[in-house]
Amino acid sequence: MGNKCENCIVRQFSAFKVLNTADLSEINRTKEVVKVAKGDVIFKEGQRLTGIYCVRKGSSKLSKITNSGRDQIVKISSIGEVLGQRSVICDESTNLSAVALDDMEMCFVPKSTITNRMMNNPDFVKKLLLNMAHELRIADDLIIDLSQKTVKQRLAQALLYLREQFGENEETGELSLILSREDLAAVIGTATESCIRLLSDFKKQGLISTNGKNIKLEKLKELESLASAV
């Protein structure tokens, strides 16, 4: 029962919510439940995907190798999101890599199932296009942030994003999603050493506290002001 598309959280946040009972039944019949361990590659940049991944549990980093050879994290996916839809819909190789940040459970839906739904459901096509337009806006915002904001501003913004998107541990108040310093550096587009120095500066200023890899945001207003400063 819990694996049926009608009851899935992915449907609430994706184009699947406009599908009818017959469409959902076909997806239920053809999909495959996939479990991915923390650190495993879901797909690589340049790979031709044979379907899409609906995230039921866990999170992943979507990244791209820059011209300088550095790994730039473009987005961190969470429960309810769909991975690989642009590549499948446009019939192109994926321009990003996806790696699990923790243990994940996903439903893999074959490309043929998606394209059949597109041919017979214009509302589904419209919703897919709207979702892709939203993803493009996120990419545009990232380009602007990398070109106009300082690394310190981007770090403050990234920490606030992790809090908003993934929440905090109820007992400790620390960010629920634990990123390595390397991954955090890849999110804000800087070297790992620079990221570590900035975290140390934030800690000295009382903006955050740390416990190993765990981070707790201590002064939200100050971090928000820093992130939005012009």
C-alpha positions in Angstrom: 0.0 0.0 0.0 2.8 2.4 1.0 4.5 2.0 -2.4 1.5 2.9 -4.5 1.8 6.2 -6.4 -1.7 7.3 -5.2 -0.3 7.6 -1.7 3.2 8.7 -2.4 4.7 12.0 -1.2 6.4 12.5 -4.6 3.0 12.9 -6.2 2.2 15.9 -3.9 5.2 17.9 -5.1 5.5 16.9 -8.8 3.7 16.6 -12.1 2.4 13.2 -11.0 -0.4 14.9 -9.1 -2.3 15.7 -12.4 -2.3 12.0 -13.5 -5.5 10.0 -13.4 -6.1 6.6 -12.0 -5.2 4.7 -15.2 -1.9 6.6 -15.5 -1.0 5.9 -11.9 -1.8 2.3 -12.3 0.6 2.0 -15.3 3.3 3.7 -13.3 2.7 1.3 -10.4 3.0 -1.6 -12.8 6.2 -0.6 -14.5 8.2 1.2 -11.7 11.0 -0.4 -9.7 11.8 0.4 -6.0 15.5 1.2 -5.8 17.6 1.5 -2.6 20.8 3.5 -2.7 23.4 3.6 0.1 25.1 6.8 1.3 27.9 7.8 -1.0 26.7 5.7 -4.0 26.3 7.3 -7.4 22.8 7.5 -8.8 23.8 8.7 -12.2 26.9 10.4 -13.7 27.2 13.6 -15.7 26.9 12.7 -19.5 25.0 9.5 -18.8 21.9 8.6 -20.9 19.1 7.9 -18.5 16.5 5.2 -19.2 14.0 6.6 -16.7 13.5 9.0 -13.8 14.0 8.7 -10.1 11.3 9.7 -7.6 12.8 10.3 -4.1 10.8 8.6 -1.4 13.5 8.8 1.3 16.9 10.5 1.8 18.7 13.2 0.0 21.3 13.6 -2.8 23.7 16.2 -4.2 23.4 17.2 -7.8 26.7 18.5 -9.1 28.6 19.5 -12.2 32.4 19.5 -12.9 33.5 23.0 -13.7 36.1 23.9 -16.4 38.7 24.1 -13.6 37.9 20.5 -12.6 36.1 21.6 -9.4 32.9 19.9 -8.3 30.1 22.5 -8.0 27.0 21.4 -6.2 24.0 22.8 -8.0 21.3 21.5 -5.8 20.5 19.2 -2.9 17.5 17.1 -3.6 15.1 16.0 -0.8 12.0 13.8 -0.3 9.3 14.3 -2.9 11.6 15.4 -5.7 12.1 13.9 -9.1 15.6 13.3 -10.5 16.5 13.1 -14.2 13.3 14.4 -15.7 14.8 17.0 -17.9 17.2 14.5 -19.5 14.5 12.0 -20.1 12.0 14.5 -21.5 14.5 16.2 -23.7 16.1 12.9 -24.7 19.6 14.2 -23.7 22.5 13.1 -21.7 22.3 14.3 -18.1 24.4 17.5 -17.4 24.7 16.7 -13.7 25.8 13.9 -11.5 23.7 12.7 -8.5 25.2 11.1 -5.4 23.4 10.0 -2.3 24.1 12.0 0.8 22.4 9.4 3.0 20.6 6.1 2.5 17.9 6.6 0.0 14.8 4.9 -1.3 13.5 5.8 -4.8 11.1 4.6 -7.4 12.6 4.3 -10.9 10.0 4.9 -13.6 11.0 3.8 -17.1 11.3 6.4 -19.9 8.6 4.7 -22.0 6.1 5.0 -19.2 6.7 8.8 -18.9 6.6 9.4 -22.6 3.3 7.5 -23.0 1.8 9.7 -20.3 3.0 12.8 -22.1 1.4 11.7 -25.3 -2.0 11.2 -23.7 -2.2 13.8 -21.0 -1.6 17.5 -21.9 -2.0 18.6 -18.3 1.0 16.3 -17.4 3.1 17.9 -20.1 2.2 21.4 -18.9 3.1 20.6 -15.3 6.4 19.0 -16.4 7.3 22.2 -18.3 6.4 24.3 -15.3 8.7 22.2 -13.1 11.5 22.5 -15.6 11.0 26.3 -15.7 11.3 26.3 -11.9 14.5 24.4 -12.1 15.9 26.8 -14.6 15.1 29.7 -12.3 17.0 28.0 -9.5 20.0 27.6 -11.9 19.8 31.3 -12.8 19.8 32.3 -9.2 22.8 30.1 -8.5 24.7 31.8 -11.4 23.8 35.3 -10.0 24.8 34.3 -6.4 28.2 32.9 -7.5 29.0 36.1 -9.5 27.6 38.8 -7.2 27.7 37.5 -3.6 30.8 37.1 -1.5 31.8 33.6 -0.3 30.8 34.7 3.3 27.3 35.6 2.0 27.0 32.4 0.1 27.9 30.4 3.2 25.3 32.2 5.3 22.8 31.6 2.6 23.7 27.9 2.3 23.4 27.3 6.1 19.9 29.0 6.1 18.9 26.9 3.1 19.9 23.7 4.9 17.8 24.7 7.9 14.8 25.7 5.8 14.9 22.6 3.5 15.9 19.9 5.9 15.1 21.2 9.3 16.9 20.8 12.7 17.4 18.0 15.2 14.7 18.5 17.8 16.9 17.6 20.7 20.2 19.4 19.7 19.0 22.2 17.4 21.7 21.2 14.9 21.1 21.0 11.2 19.5 17.7 10.3 21.4 17.2 7.1 25.1 16.8 7.8 27.3 17.8 4.9 31.0 17.2 4.8 33.2 20.4 4.7 34.1 19.4 1.1 30.4 19.2 0.1 29.6 22.5 1.9 32.5 24.1 0.0 31.2 22.7 -3.3 27.8 24.2 -2.5 29.2 27.8 -2.1 31.8 27.5 -4.8 35.0 27.8 -2.9 38.0 25.7 -1.7 37.5 23.4 1.3 40.2 25.3 3.2 38.4 28.6 2.7 35.1 27.1 3.8 36.7 25.7 7.0 38.2 29.2 7.7 34.8 30.9 7.2 33.1 28.4 9.5 35.7 29.1 12.1 35.1 32.9 11.7 31.3 32.3 12.0 31.9 30.3 15.2 34.1 33.1 16.7 31.4 35.6 15.9 28.8 33.4 17.7 26.8 33.0 14.5 27.1 29.2 14.7 28.4 26.5 17.0 29.8 23.1 15.9 30.1 19.6 17.2 32.3 17.6 14.8 30.5 17.9 11.4 27.3 19.1 13.1 26.4 22.7 12.8 23.9 24.7 14.9 22.7 28.1 13.8 22.9 30.4 16.8 22.0 33.9 15.4 19.4 33.5 12.6 18.8 37.3 12.2 22.4 38.0 11.7 22.9 35.2 9.2 19.8 36.4 7.3 21.2 39.9 7.2 24.5 38.7 6.0 23.0 36.5 3.3 20.9 39.3 1.9 23.4 42.1 2.1 23.9 44.0 -1.1 
